[in-house]
Amino acid sequence: MRGFFDTSRTFTVRYAGLSFYWAWVFLSFNSSDLTVQGGSHEILSVVHIVSSAAAMVTFAIALVLYRRIMACDSKRIGVGLVAGSLVSCAGTVLYTFPGLAGNDALSVLGAVISGLTCSAIVLGWGVAYRDLAARNAVLFTSMTFFGAAILYFAVSHMSPAASSVAVSLFPVLAASSLAYSLAKQGMNRSGEPLSAVRPSWTGELANLLRTGLSWRIVVGLVAALFVCGGMRVYFGDIAPVVYRDPVLMSLPIAFGAAVFFVYGMFVSRVSLNLGTLYRVAMPLFALALVLIALFGGDNASLAFFMMSTASVLFEILTWALLVEITRTTHYPPLLIFAVGRLAVHVGIVAGELTAFAMIGDLMVFAILAIGILFVSAGFTFADRDTTFLFEPPTPEELERLGVPVGDGASASGRPKAEPAVEADVLGQCESIVDEDLLIRSNLTSRIDAMAREYGFSPREKEVFALWVTGRGSKYIQETFVISEATVKTHVRHIYEKCDVHNRAELMSKLENIPV
């Protein structure tokens, strides 16, 4: 019971502020009573397209400059985020406040302003969520969406002026709570001088798309959100009333959050497998398309509920997936979230623009979209791309464990290990790490010390040693002739014995262990 209250307090104090961001998103772009207020229903989609396109600019900038940003002081970042949120507040007022919301030019201007600034807030929250254990990442993410559903329902029942003020303040609340969270954590969790050990941003991006955030996941996100974006436009054209029903919008958010929360109660604290849930959400898009294409507005409420539930599940799943990639790999969280959010927005904008171009051909768009979903379902969101254990240490990280060639001691002043490269630990298995690096980083002694300090079993020590020397899950399975589930069990035991929740903490233990 005490653990439950501690977890609840941690969520409330450090992570719940993300709810304000999601509530701002849902209210700004899914409530025609708030955004349109007497204007044409197309302006709701236009505002969303413009805001998403502006956000893409911020994501692209973060993708290029992530190293400089991550090296900044967290307090300085917090001040910048709060200042940006005040600008976003002003932009939101332009398309929500009575008397202004009906002016299309002001609405577009407000969308540009809020899109550029609020996107920085969501990236900051990605950094804040980076160190959560797998189960907490799922539970906290679902709780923020459930909070957003409550805020959506409450604000939708306010007067137009009050609702405009409330939704305009949400970015400020999100940024303020984020600044507090980042001040507690810092920006660069490892203290590593990023510019000294990383390749260029293009090289880092290429590596990320080959390993952590697979290009297949990116393609799947773009494809699914393309369908979602197109359906937003068609619902606005055929059944605009769905965007005026607060229950019909808040219920799918709460339902999707509840489904994910239940899933989170049963997941391991060490690893997630999100591919199954992705593959469940994709048919909901297809079913909604079939309903709206065949029956038009007659079944609009049911089709909208399916579409909204699927899109909320995709948002929740994608957020948890990006957190999991951040937790289990060495890539900077800002880079991971910039790429992931950029993929989401590219898909939505492309879908909405395509739907506008084909506004009179719903059946054609439905066939195109279902074909895209069918094809992408065959090779995206596979278990191999959505299940993570931990990434082996990079050569740069191993270099930090040791000393430059020619020195007689390790970074901690201890003698270097003799070149008996893991013979007692790995048997006949060879390391893929350079032998000089093994010696400089004192790996053999560090592995032995970790096993003694934390009570690893002989097999856990073998698994840990293979991981340290650059071997992944598949190699470990083949070496010891064990299943993937058994590897996961050993990994879970290692995490639990070391009392760590993510890869960074495990690397810190390895670096600081006395040898």
LINMOUR-V428856 format. One record per residue. RES is the residue in three letters. SS is DSSP state (2 for helix, 1 for strand, 0 for the rest). OMEGA is omega in radians with two decimals (none if undefined). Layout:
# LINMOUR-V428856
RES_SS_OMEGA, RES_SS_OMEGA
This chain:
# LINMOUR-V428856
MET_0_3.13, ARG_2_3.11, GLY_2_3.12, PHE_2_-3.12, PHE_2_3.10, ASP_2_3.12, THR_2_3.13, SER_2_3.13, ARG_2_3.11, THR_2_3.12, PHE_2_-3.07, THR_2_-3.04, VAL_2_-2.93, ARG_2_-3.00, TYR_2_-3.05, ALA_0_-3.10, GLY_0_3.09, LEU_2_3.10, SER_2_-3.12, PHE_2_3.10, TYR_2_-3.12, TRP_2_3.10, ALA_2_3.08, TRP_2_3.13, VAL_2_-3.06, PHE_2_-3.13, LEU_2_-3.09, SER_2_-2.94, PHE_2_3.13, ASN_2_3.12, SER_0_-3.13, SER_2_3.08, ASP_2_-3.12, LEU_2_-3.00, THR_2_-3.07, VAL_0_3.11, GLN_0_3.07, GLY_0_3.10, GLY_0_3.12, SER_0_-3.08, HIS_0_3.13, GLU_2_-3.07, ILE_2_3.09, LEU_2_3.10, SER_2_3.13, VAL_2_3.12, VAL_2_3.14, HIS_2_3.13, ILE_2_-3.10, VAL_2_-3.14, SER_2_3.13, SER_2_3.11, ALA_2_3.09, ALA_2_3.10, ALA_2_3.12, MET_2_3.09, VAL_2_3.12, THR_2_3.13, PHE_2_3.13, ALA_2_3.10, ILE_2_3.13, ALA_2_3.13, LEU_2_-3.11, VAL_2_-3.01, LEU_2_-3.04, TYR_2_-3.09, ARG_2_3.13, ARG_2_-3.10, ILE_2_-3.12, MET_2_3.14, ALA_0_-3.10, CYS_0_3.06, ASP_0_-3.07, SER_2_3.12, LYS_2_3.10, ARG_2_3.09, ILE_2_-3.14, GLY_2_3.10, VAL_2_3.12, GLY_2_3.13, LEU_2_3.13, VAL_2_3.10, ALA_2_3.10, GLY_2_-3.14, SER_2_3.08, LEU_2_3.05, VAL_2_3.10, SER_2_3.09, CYS_2_3.12, ALA_2_3.12, GLY_2_-3.14, THR_2_3.10, VAL_2_-3.07, LEU_2_3.14, TYR_2_3.11, THR_2_-3.01, PHE_0_3.13, PRO_0_-3.12, GLY_0_3.10, LEU_0_-3.02, ALA_0_-3.13, GLY_0_3.13, ASN_0_-3.04, ASP_2_-3.11, ALA_2_3.10, LEU_2_3.13, SER_2_3.13, VAL_2_3.10, LEU_2_3.11, GLY_2_3.12, ALA_2_3.11, VAL_2_-3.09, ILE_2_-3.09, SER_2_3.12, GLY_2_3.14, LEU_2_-3.01, THR_2_-3.11, CYS_2_3.12, SER_2_3.08, ALA_2_-3.14, ILE_2_-3.11, VAL_2_3.05, LEU_2_3.10, GLY_2_3.10, TRP_2_3.04, GLY_2_3.08, VAL_2_-3.11, ALA_2_-3.09, TYR_0_-2.92, ARG_0_-2.98, ASP_0_-3.11, LEU_0_3.00, ALA_0_-3.04, ALA_2_-3.10, ARG_2_3.13, ASN_2_3.09, ALA_2_3.13, VAL_2_-3.09, LEU_2_-3.10, PHE_2_3.11, THR_2_3.13, SER_2_3.14, MET_2_3.11, THR_2_3.10, PHE_2_3.08, PHE_2_3.06, GLY_2_3.10, ALA_2_3.11, ALA_2_3.12, ILE_2_3.12, LEU_2_3.12, TYR_2_-3.09, PHE_2_-3.11, ALA_2_-3.11, VAL_2_-3.13, SER_2_-3.14, HIS_0_3.06, MET_0_3.03, SER_0_-3.12, PRO_2_-3.12, ALA_2_-3.13, ALA_2_3.13, SER_2_3.10, SER_2_3.12, VAL_2_-3.10, ALA_2_-3.08, VAL_2_3.11, SER_2_3.13, LEU_2_-3.10, PHE_2_3.08, PRO_2_3.13, VAL_2_3.12, LEU_2_3.13, ALA_2_-3.12, ALA_2_-3.13, SER_2_3.12, SER_2_3.08, LEU_2_3.12, ALA_2_3.10, TYR_2_-3.12, SER_2_3.14, LEU_2_3.11, ALA_2_3.11, LYS_2_-3.02, GLN_2_-2.96, GLY_0_-3.12, MET_0_-3.05, ASN_0_-2.96, ARG_0_-3.07, SER_0_-3.08, GLY_0_-3.07, GLU_0_3.07, PRO_0_-2.98, LEU_2_-3.06, SER_2_-3.06, ALA_2_-2.99, VAL_2_-3.07, ARG_0_2.97, PRO_0_3.10, SER_0_-3.09, TRP_2_3.10, THR_2_3.09, GLY_2_3.11, GLU_2_3.12, LEU_2_3.13, ALA_2_3.11, ASN_2_3.13, LEU_2_-3.11, LEU_2_3.08, ARG_2_-3.00, THR_0_-3.01, GLY_0_3.14, LEU_0_-3.03, SER_0_3.09, TRP_2_3.11, ARG_2_3.07, ILE_2_3.14, VAL_2_3.11, VAL_2_3.12, GLY_2_3.11, LEU_2_3.14, VAL_2_-3.10, ALA_2_-3.10, ALA_2_-3.12, LEU_2_2.98, PHE_2_3.12, VAL_2_3.14, CYS_2_3.14, GLY_2_3.11, GLY_2_-3.13, MET_2_3.06, ARG_2_-3.12, VAL_2_-3.10, TYR_2_3.06, PHE_2_3.09, GLY_2_-3.13, ASP_2_-3.02, ILE_2_-3.06, ALA_0_-3.10, PRO_2_-3.13, VAL_2_-3.11, VAL_2_-3.14, TYR_2_3.10, ARG_2_-3.09, ASP_0_-3.10, PRO_2_3.12, VAL_2_-3.10, LEU_2_3.11, MET_2_-3.09, SER_2_-3.11, LEU_2_3.08, PRO_2_3.10, ILE_2_-3.14, ALA_2_-3.13, PHE_2_3.12, GLY_2_3.12, ALA_2_-3.14, ALA_2_3.11, VAL_2_-3.11, PHE_2_3.11, PHE_2_3.11, VAL_2_3.07, TYR_2_-3.11, GLY_2_3.14, MET_2_-3.03, PHE_2_-3.09, VAL_0_3.07, SER_0_3.07, ARG_0_-3.03, VAL_0_-3.03, SER_0_3.10, LEU_0_2.95, ASN_1_-3.04, LEU_0_-3.07, GLY_2_-3.13, THR_2_-3.13, LEU_2_3.05, TYR_2_-3.10, ARG_2_3.04, VAL_2_-3.08, ALA_2_-3.06, MET_2_3.09, PRO_2_3.10, LEU_2_3.04, PHE_2_-3.10, ALA_2_3.13, LEU_2_3.11, ALA_2_3.11, LEU_2_-3.13, VAL_2_-3.12, LEU_2_-3.08, ILE_2_-3.14, ALA_2_-3.07, LEU_2_-3.00, PHE_2_3.09, GLY_2_-3.07, GLY_2_-3.10, ASP_2_3.13, ASN_2_-3.03, ALA_2_-3.08, SER_2_3.14, LEU_2_3.14, ALA_2_3.14, PHE_2_3.11, PHE_2_3.12, MET_2_-3.13, MET_2_-3.12, SER_2_3.11, THR_2_3.14, ALA_2_-3.10, SER_2_3.08, VAL_2_3.10, LEU_2_3.12, PHE_2_3.11, GLU_2_-3.13, ILE_2_-3.12, LEU_2_-3.10, THR_2_3.10, TRP_2_3.14, ALA_2_3.13, LEU_2_3.13, LEU_2_3.06, VAL_2_-3.12, GLU_2_3.10, ILE_2_3.10, THR_2_-3.07, ARG_2_-2.97, THR_2_-3.14, THR_0_-3.12, HIS_0_-3.05, TYR_0_3.14, PRO_0_-3.11, PRO_2_-3.13, LEU_2_3.10, LEU_2_-3.12, ILE_2_-3.10, PHE_2_3.08, ALA_2_3.13, VAL_2_-3.12, GLY_2_-3.14, ARG_2_3.08, LEU_2_3.11, ALA_2_3.12, VAL_2_-3.08, HIS_2_3.06, VAL_2_3.13, GLY_2_-3.11, ILE_2_-3.11, VAL_2_3.13, ALA_2_3.13, GLY_2_-3.13, GLU_2_3.12, LEU_2_3.10, THR_2_3.14, ALA_2_3.08, PHE_2_3.13, ALA_2_-3.10, MET_0_-2.98, ILE_0_3.13, GLY_0_-3.07, ASP_0_-3.11, LEU_2_-3.11, MET_2_3.13, VAL_2_3.12, PHE_2_-3.14, ALA_2_3.13, ILE_2_3.11, LEU_2_-3.07, ALA_2_3.13, ILE_2_3.07, GLY_2_3.11, ILE_2_3.12, LEU_2_-3.11, PHE_2_-3.11, VAL_2_-3.09, SER_2_3.14, ALA_2_-3.11, GLY_0_-3.08, PHE_0_3.10, THR_0_3.11, PHE_0_3.04, ALA_0_-3.11, ASP_2_-3.11, ARG_2_-3.12, ASP_2_-3.04, THR_2_3.06, THR_1_-3.04, PHE_0_2.98, LEU_0_2.99, PHE_0_3.13, GLU_0_3.11, PRO_0_3.10, PRO_0_3.07, THR_0_3.07, PRO_2_3.13, GLU_2_3.13, GLU_2_3.09, LEU_2_3.09, GLU_2_-3.13, ARG_2_3.09, LEU_2_-3.04, GLY_0_-3.11, VAL_0_3.09, PRO_0_3.12, VAL_0_3.11, GLY_0_3.10, ASP_0_-3.07, GLY_0_-3.12, ALA_1_3.08, SER_0_-3.11, ALA_0_-3.12, SER_0_3.11, GLY_0_-3.12, ARG_0_3.13, PRO_1_3.09, LYS_0_3.11, ALA_0_3.01, GLU_0_-3.05, PRO_0_3.00, ALA_0_-2.89, VAL_0_2.95, GLU_0_-3.04, ALA_2_-3.11, ASP_2_-3.07, VAL_2_-2.98, LEU_2_3.14, GLY_0_-3.08, GLN_0_-3.06, CYS_0_3.12, GLU_0_3.08, SER_0_3.05, ILE_0_3.10, VAL_0_3.12, ASP_0_-3.06, GLU_2_3.10, ASP_2_3.13, LEU_2_3.08, LEU_2_-3.13, ILE_2_-3.10, ARG_2_-3.07, SER_0_3.10, ASN_0_-3.00, LEU_2_-3.11, THR_2_-3.14, SER_2_-3.13, ARG_2_3.12, ILE_2_3.12, ASP_2_-3.11, ALA_2_3.11, MET_2_-3.12, ALA_2_3.13, ARG_2_-3.05, GLU_2_-3.00, TYR_2_3.00, GLY_0_3.10, PHE_0_2.96, SER_0_3.12, PRO_2_-3.13, ARG_2_3.09, GLU_2_3.10, LYS_2_3.12, GLU_2_3.12, VAL_2_-3.14, PHE_2_-3.13, ALA_2_3.10, LEU_2_3.12, TRP_2_-3.10, VAL_2_-3.10, THR_0_2.91, GLY_0_-3.12, ARG_0_3.13, GLY_0_-3.06, SER_2_-3.09, LYS_2_3.13, TYR_2_3.13, ILE_2_3.10, GLN_2_-3.08, GLU_2_-3.11, THR_2_-3.06, PHE_2_3.13, VAL_0_3.11, ILE_0_-3.10, SER_0_3.07, GLU_2_3.14, ALA_2_3.12, THR_2_3.08, VAL_2_3.14, LYS_2_3.13, THR_2_3.11, HIS_2_3.13, VAL_2_3.13, ARG_2_3.13, HIS_2_3.12, ILE_2_3.12, TYR_2_-3.07, GLU_2_-3.14, LYS_2_3.11, CYS_2_-3.12, ASP_0_3.10, VAL_0_-3.11, HIS_0_-3.08, ASN_0_-3.07, ARG_2_-3.11, ALA_2_3.14, GLU_2_3.11, LEU_2_3.09, MET_2_3.12, SER_2_3.08, LYS_2_-3.12, LEU_2_-3.10, GLU_2_-3.01, ASN_2_-3.10, ILE_0_3.10, PRO_0_3.13, VAL_0_none
